[in-house]
Amino acid sequence: MAAIRDYYRVLGVRRSATPAEIKAAFRRKAQLLHPDHNPGREEWANRRLVAVVEAYEVLCNPEARAALDRELRLSRRKASGDTRLSKPDDINTNRIIVDIMRHRATPSWARSLAFAYVFMKYYTKGS
């Protein structure tokens, strides 16, 4: 499994950075890494600039940023040895159930069934 790229570190911003701070960091990094400002190291500058542009695109999109934050939290939990929700079926099941519970158009019987499933799975393990 490939490591998740920490785009916050690429741009040099905090995880709580505002869109304005992200934009300012992007402009600063893009100007420093522009190939015209790095004679003799154009190839290196191009590679770094592509990474900075990719980081900016992800961090500017709220959905992509939220997905990145989830993946970074999960990878930190795995690295620390926390095994909660580390099984792929548990992660997928939880995401599906959360989607069902949030979607108001879902029939009440489906929401009840999802709740019952969660209850049976997590609260009756020792029985």
SULMO-V161873 format. One record per residue. OMEGA is omega in whole degrees, -180 to 180 (* if undefined). Layout:
OMEGA  OMEGA
//
This chain:
-180  179  179  -179  -180  -177  176  -180  179  -180  180  179  176  178  -180  -177  177  177  179  178  178  180  179  178  178  -179  180  -180  -179  180  180  -175  180  -178  178  180  -179  -180  -180  180  -176  -178  178  -179  179  179  180  -179  177  179  179  178  178  179  -180  180  180  -176  177  180  -176  -180  180  179  178  178  178  179  178  -179  178  177  -179  180  177  179  178  -179  -179  178  178  -175  179  178  -179  178  -179  -179  177  -179  -179  180  -179  179  180  -179  178  178  180  -176  -179  -174  -174  -179  178  180  -177  179  179  177  178  179  179  179  179  179  180  180  -178  -176  -171  -175  178  -176  -176  -175  *
//
